[in-house]
Amino acid sequence: MQEVNLRHFFALADIAESGGLSAAAGRVHISQSALTQALRKLERQFGAALFVRAGFGVSATTAGEMLIRRSKRASALLVKAEKLLRQREPEMAANVTIGHEPTASQLRALIAIVETGGYSLAARKLGLAQPTVHRAAKELELLLGIQLFERTARGVETNESTQLLARYAALMFAEIRQAFEEVSELQGRMSTRVAIGCLPLARAELLPRAVTDLMHVYPEAKVSILDGPYNEQIHALRHGETDWLIGALRDPPPTADLKQRHLFSEPLSIVVRTGHPMLNSTTPTPSSLANLEWIAPIIGTPARGLFATFFEHNGVAAPQQVIECSSLATTRGLLQLGDRAALLSLSQVRRDVDAGQLAILAAALPGTARSIGITTRADWIPTAIQAKFASIVQRLTDDRD
């Protein structure tokens, strides 16, 4: 994605609303010739005509309408960031408009410093010299009239205001990236990024099938899958690094700016190795299960709560001597090497069970069903390829019924 001049990109909405370059130039406080040159540069960057003459003014092309929508959304993010920032920082410069003055380079530097915690690491991430990043950061501080970065022995510390501005700036850049992708899709170049965060209960079956089906339709799509703890996944989603999070839903949703959509429910089963001694006995009792060596989910996760609740509902104390593990691959390895047990969904271990490596000791335990679904940003609008991926996930879910 090419770096665009933010002020010029945001001016697209002014051109559309004014109906002409002359009136728009007055609104954005630049000359008509400068605005005309800016528009021509944007058209070269996006590889498409954005406006055509219509009577005494101009009207947007299809590509132009796409960019205008993204321009308005991107600008609104910075407007909201400024409003929230002024509430936190009353001494912020009164004559500054975040949607107009800061440059893309300054905001890129801000995001990288927040993400990496230092000027040198931020410079490496951006592929720039460290003095360049440092200068951009200081220019942004001077422009806003507030301190954003504090150098310490451990690197660069940022406050909540800095992190807030960085998050909205990241979301703004995500809108611009989608603007490029939508115009490319319009022109038949189907190489849109599809960035997905994935949680355990969707890793083994749902996500691999959905991605495979998408690549059959759009082989040039750039699929990126992020694996990791829930909190890291939420951070990536709220900062525009991913666009979906697929897996077990939370009740209530973690933040108001995210929305969840239920797909299906899946209960947990007790999984052991093939040949486990208890497979040859009668139906295991809660007491006998409590005496097993367990591999349990990490404390604080919903699955760990279900683990404790299962024993509590059966009047037995939950095992305390457990191996805590969030990795499915490691859990499978531990199960195969001893007489341990784990609470897992059938979809997570179906292939191992079919291959005779693992076995189900007790299936579909009552009270352990998890709601599996999709979490997205509440106001996110997908491109055509991203919408196709969502429809594939829904079709695969419907096929389960």
Secondary structure, 3 states (H helix, E strand, C coil): CCCCCHHHHHHHHHHHHHCCHHHHHHHHCCCHHHHHHHHHHHHHHHCCCCEEEECCEEEECHHHHHHHHHHHHHHHHHHHHHHHHHHHCCCCCCCCCCCCCCCHHHHHHHHHHHHHCCHHHHHHHHCCCHHHHHHHHHHHHHHHCCCCEEEECCEEEECHHHHHHHHHHHHHHHHHHHHHHHHHHHCCCCCCEEEEEECHHHHCCHHHHHHHHHHHHCCCCEEEEEECCHHHHHHHHHCCCCCEEEEECCCCCCCCCEEEEEEEEECEEEEEECCCHHHHCCCCCHHHHHCCEEEECCCCCHHHHHHHHHHHHCCCCCCCCEEECCCHHHHHHHHHCCCEEEEEEHHHHHHHHHCCCEEEEECCCCCCCEEEEEEEECCCCCCHHHHHHHHHHHHHHHHHC
